[in-house]
Amino acid sequence: MIYKSIRWRIQVWHTLLLICLVTGMLGAFYGYERGERFRAIDDQLQALLTPLLPRIMPPSRPDSDGERPPPPGPDQGPEGGPERGPERGPDRRPARGQDQVNQTGFVEFEKGTFYYAAWTPRHDLISQSSAAAAVPMPSRSESAKEQFFRNRGESRELVSFGPKGDCVVVGTSIVQAAAELQRLAWKLVGVGLGLNLFGLAGGWWVAGHALRPIGEISETARQIAGGNRAKRIDIHETESELGQLAEVLNRTFDQQDNAFEHQVRFTADASHELRTPVSVILTQVQLALARERDPQEYRETLQICQRAAERMRVLINSLLELARVDSGEFQLTLEECDLGALASESLELIAPLAREKGTVLRSSIQPVRTKADSARIGQVVVNLLYNAIQHNTREVEVCLSVQSRGNQAVVRVTDNGAGIPAEALPHVFDRFYRADKSRGGTKNGSGLGLAISQAIVQAHGGTIRVESRPGLGAAFTVSLPLAV
């Protein structure tokens, strides 16, 4: 479904966010522009009202009965005294600034750009301009303020009430301003649509570009699942999260490929190891059944089959043990024990083989306490001693040492035999790997002893490593945590 697509979810979210942002910004700009235009109109109305009031509204307002005093004479002011009128200069002419204000305001009224109307408290019309013929007197209930602005139809008006109820209205048409604001609104709508479309197109491209590696990862995974194990993800954005994911997946694919190759090689080696004793058994049985033989020949045949079967038993047990390690079923019985005592017991077990091979055993063992599975650790020490004896020529010295270093218990098995070639060192712990040719020993053994030993040591939280130089012998070092 399209709504389940990550790209569409990102796009919908960005679309809603962009629309809200653009609409809010352009709406705020339109509101600011509209307010500025109306403020400019209001300032003009206020500027016209100020000089208009003294001319159309005498200082003496109507009395309580609403009657106006007689009109002033030509040289008298509104109250019958000398005309105060506008301030005059030395030449008896009105002051220039005031005269300009008055004249400019009335020119605007005469042109019809602005209009005014004035009423008495009894709603009697005092005066009005030619463009104010249809202006009704405002109601005092419209606002509690003495001066306020209002919109009436297509006009903007400034209403001013006097202390006694008389009223003056100054107004102008806002048709042109409304038309300009409408044009501005349409322009902003166009700009908003353009920005949204550009943002949507850019967001769609960015989302597609950002999510494209996911498609490449999926395609690579499908090809690997289809059998192309050499295929890897093309990493070209290693700094991004998806690039880092691609690196992790490539490493995972490498590990799986190595594990698969290791499993194939392991299966082939195991099959080869099992095929040899089975072939021996079958061959001996066929020879025994081919004709009648004396009891001694039958006895020899059975002894050969027994040795082959014993080799198979050892190999199968080793394979089962490694299978438990791989499946996570490798169980340890941890208890505090003396590693030195375990090493001494291992020396006693391996002593008959050493005498048979003419190997000299030496030891330097200290009592060291550690928490381990004594049977498993004993198995590791025996394996290391067995390899040092079995895979070397006769009359080799093998030394076993146990000591503590810092917080580690260290078991070290060294010999002065032929050593291990440098190219073989990285593989000595591989399953079924043998370096017999370089060490001059026999080909007996399954090649699983060191692999099992490494698994046991790692299960204890320790390490095992090998050091060797051709002609100078080899040294295997096992490090285990000391008992707390």
N, C-alpha and C positions, 0 to 999 in steps of 0.2 A: 504494500500500500504506500501511496505517495506521502501520506502524513507520517509514516514511520522512517522516512529518509532523514538522515542527519543533516544533509545539505538543505532540504526544504525547511526543517525546523529552525536552522540557523537563519535562513532567508526570511522566514515569517517573523521571527523575533526582530531582526534588523529592520525589516520593513515597518513594523509597528513603531519601533523606536525612532526611526528616521521620520516617519509621518508626524509623530507627536512633536519631535524636535523642530522640524521645518515649520509645521503649522503654528507652534508656539512662538517661534522667532518672528515669522512674517506677521502673525496676528498682533504681536507686541509692537512691531514696527508700524503697522497700519493704525493701531490705537494711538501710538505716540504722534504720528503724522496728523491724524484727525484732531487730536487734542490741540496740537500746535496751531492748526488752521482756525479752529474755533476760538482759541485764545487770541489769535491775531484779530479776528472779527470783534471779539469782546473788548479788546483794547481800543479798537477804533470807535466802537459805540460809547465806551467810557470817555474817550477823548472828545467826542461830540457832545455828550451830555453835560460836561462840566461848564463850558461857556454858554450852553443853551439855557440852562436854568435861570440865570439872572435876567435874561431878555424876555422869556415867555411867562415866568412866574414872578410877580412883584414880591419884594421883601415882606410886605404886609399881606399875609394870606387871608382868605375869607374868614370872617368872624363866625361866631357860634351859630348865627342864623343863616349862614351861607351866603350873605350878600357881599358883593365886592364893592370896594370904594370907587368913587368916580375915576375915570381914566386920568392919568397925569397930564399936565399941560406940556407944551413943547419944551419949556425950560425947567420943568420940575421933575423931581424923581417920583417914584411910585407912591410916596407918602405925602406929596404936596410940597416938599421942600425943594431946595435946589437939586437939580439932577446930578446924581453922583456918577451914574454911568461908568464907563470904562475910565481907567486912570489916564490922565492927559499929560502931555509933555509941556515944555515951556511955551511952545507955539500954539497952545490950546487944542492941539490935535490928540486924538487917542494914542495911548502908548502903542508903539509899533508891534510888540509881541502879542498883546491882547487883541489888537485890531486884526492881526493876521489870523489868529485862532478863530475869532468870530466870523470873519469874512470867509475863511476856508470852510468852516462848518456849514455856513448857509449856502455856499456854492455847491457843496455836496448835496444838500437838501434840494436845492433848485434843480440840479441835474437829475434828481430822482434816484440816485444811487442809494441814499439813505432817506429815511422819513422819520417824522416825530409827530406826537400828538400829546396834548395836555388837557387834564380835566380838573374841575373843582371837586371838593369832597362830596358835593351833591350830584356828581356825574355830569355836570355841565361842561361842554367842550369849550376850552379857553382858546386853543389855537392848534393848528395842525398844518403839516406840509401837504403839497398837492398829491404826493404818492401815498398818503395815509388815510384815504377816504374811508376804507373799510376796516380800520383798526378798532376793535371794541376796547372799552376800558377794562383793564385787568381787575380781577377780584382780589381783595385783600387777603383772602383765605388761601391764595396760591402759595404764599411763603410768609414766614414770620419775619423775614429780613426786610429792611426798608428798600434795599436794592438787590435785585436778582435778575438772572438771565433765564430766558425760556425760548423754546422752539415752538413756533406756531405755524403749522403748515410748512411752507417753503421759506419761512422768514426766521431770522434770529433777532430777538428783541431784548433790550435792557429796560427793565421796569424800575422806576424810582418813585416811592411814596414819601410825601412830606409829613411833617409832624401832625398836621391837622387833617390829613386824609387826601390832600390833593395828589395828583398822579401825573407822571410824565413817562412816555414810552418812546424810546429811540430804537429803530430797527433797520434791517436791511435784508435783501433777498439772499438766500444761500443756495440758489439753484446752481450757480456756476461752481461754487465750492463743492456741492454734492456731486455734480457731474465729474469734477476733477478727482474727488475721492473715489467715485465709482470706477473711473479709468485706472486710478492707482490700485484699487482692489483687484481688477482684472489682470493688471500687470503682475501683481504679487501672486495671484493664482497661477498665472503662467510660469512665473519663476519657481513657485513651489512645486508645480508638476514637473518642471525640468530638473530641479534638484532631486526630487524623489525618483524619477526615472533614471537619472545618472547614478544615484546612490544604489538603486536596485540592481542596475547592470553591473556596477562595480562590486557590490556585495556578492552577486551571483558568481562573478569571475573569481573574486578572492576566495570564496567558499570552495569553489571547484578546484582552484589551484592548491588550496590548503589540504583538501581531502583527497586529491589525486593519488598521493602515496598509498592511501588505504586500498584503492583499486589495484595498484601495482603489487602491494603485499598480498592481497587475496589471489591475484593471478599467479604469483610466484608460488604461493602455498598450494594452489591447485596443481601446478605443474610438478611440484615435488611429490605431492600425494599420488600423482599419476605415474611416478617412476623416475622422473628426471631429478635425481638426488643431487646433481651438481649445480642445479639452478640456485641463484642467490638474488636477494633484493638489491636493486641498484640504488645505492645510497648517494643522494645528491643534496640533501638538506640535513646534514649531520647536526646542525645547531638546534633544529626544531625538535619538538617532542616526538613527532612521527619519525624523524631521522634517527633519534635515539632508540625508538621502538624497533626500527628496521635493523639497527646494529645488534640489539638484543636478540631479535628473531634470527638474524644471520648466524650469530654465535650458537643459538639453540639448534638451528639446522645443521651447523658443523658438528655439534656434539652428537646429534641424532645420527648423522651420517657416519661419524666415527664409531658410535655404538653399534650401528647396523653392520658396518664392516667388521668390527670386533666380534659381533655375534656370529656373523658368517664364518669368519676365520676360526672362532672358537668351536663352532659346530663341525667344521671340516677337520680341525685338529683332533677333536674328541672322537669323531668317526674313525679317523686314521689310527688313533691310539687303541680304540676298541677293536678295530678290524684285525690288527696284528695278533693279539692273543686268540681271537676267535678263529682266525685262519690256522694258527698253530694247533688248536684243539681239533678242528675239523680235519686237518691233514693227518694228525696222529691217529685219530679214530678211523679214518678211511684206510690208512695203512694197516692198522690192526685188524680191520674187518676184511681186508683183501684176501687173507689166507690164514690158515692155522699157524699160531705162533706158540713158542714155549712160554711158561709162566714168567720167566725173567724179562722177556721182551714186552709181555703185557704190563709187567710192573714198571718198566722204564717208560712205556707209553703213558701210563696213568700218572707217573711222576711229572712228566712234561706237561700233561693237561692240568695237573694241580698247580704247577708254577704259573701257567698261563692264566688259569682261573683266579689265582691269588693276585696277579697283576691287574686283572679286570676288576677284582673287588676293591683294591686300593684306588684305582682310577675312578670307579663309580662312586666310592665314598667321597673322594675329593670333589667330584662334580656336584654331588648332592650338597656338600658343604658350601661350595661357591654359589649354588643356586639359592641357598638360604640367605647368603649375603646379599645377592642381587635382589631378592624379593623382600628384604627387610625383616626376615624371620630369624636372623642371627641373634641368638639369645646368649647373654653373658650372666654368670653368677658372680657378682662382685663381692669381694670380701678383703679385709686387710690381711696381707701376707708378707712374708720375708722373701724378697726377690733373690737374695743371696742363697737362701736354702733351695729355692726352685732351680737356680742355676747349678748347684751342687748335685741335685738329683738328676738333672739332665746330663751332666758329665758321667755319672755312674751308668746311665742307660746307654750312652753312646760309646763307652769304653771298650766293649767287645769288638765293635766295628773298627775302632781305632787300632786295636792290637792286630786285627786281621789285616789291615791295610798298612801296618807299620807306621802309623801316624803318632807323633808325640803330642800329648795333650798337656797344656799348661793352664794355670788359672790364677787369677788375682781377684778374689771375691770378698766383698764387704757386705755386712748385713744392712739391707736397705728396705724400709717399710713402704709398701705401696698398696693401693686398693685395686685389685685385679681379679680376674678369673684365673686361678692358679693352674688349672688344667690347660687352658688355652695358651697362657704365657709359656708354660712348660713346653707345649707343642711348638711354639715359635723358636725357643732356644734349641730344641732338638733338631728342628729343620735346618737352622743355620749351621749347627755343628755337623749335621749329616752332609750338607752341601760342601762344607769346607773339607771334609774327609773324602767323600765319594768322588768329587769332581776334581781331584788333584792327583798327582803322581804319588808314589810311595815315599815314605820318610819325610813327610811335610810336618812342620810344627803348626799346631792350632792353639790359639790362646783365647780363653774366655775370661772376661773381666766384668765385674759388677761394682758400681760406685754411684754416689750421688753428686750431682752438679747443680747447684742452685736449688731450684724447686723441681728438678727432674731426677728420676732414677734412670741410670744409663747402663745398658747391657751392650757389650762390644765383643764381637767374634772376629778375630783376625787370623790370617794364615800367611805363610811366606812362599806360596805356590806360584803357579804360572801367571796369575792375575787375570783380569778381564779386559778385553780390548775396549778402547774408548767408544767405538761404534756400538758395542753391545750393552754398555752401561745403562742407557735410557730404557732398555727393554727387559732387564733382568726380572722385573716384577710382572711382566706380561704373562698371561696364561699360555702354557705350552711352549714358552720360549726356552731354548737351551743354548748355552754358550759352551757346550762340551768340547768342541774342537779347540777353542782357545785355552781351555783349562786342562786339557789332557786327560779327562776322565772317561768313564764309560757312558753308554747311552741309556743306562737304566734310569728309571724314574719317569714320572708323568709330565714334569715341567710345570706342576701346579703348586709345589711346596712354597715357593716365595710369594706367589699371588695370594695363597691362603694366609701366610704369615702377615703380609701387608694388611689384609682385610681385618685380621684379629687385632693388630696393633692400632689401626685407625679406629676400630670399634671401641678401644680403650681410651681414645682421645690422645694417642701418642703418635710418634713418627718413626719411620724406618728408612734408612738411607744406606747407600753403598759408595765406597771409595776404592779405587783400584788403579794400579799402574802395571802394565805388562811386565812380567818378570819379577815384580816386587810383591806379589800377593794381593789379597783383597781384604777389605774391612767392612763388616756390616754393623751398623750402630742402631740400637733401639732405644728410644727415649719415652718414658712413661711418667705421668704426674706422680709426685710423692703423696703418700697418705697424709691427709689433713689432720 
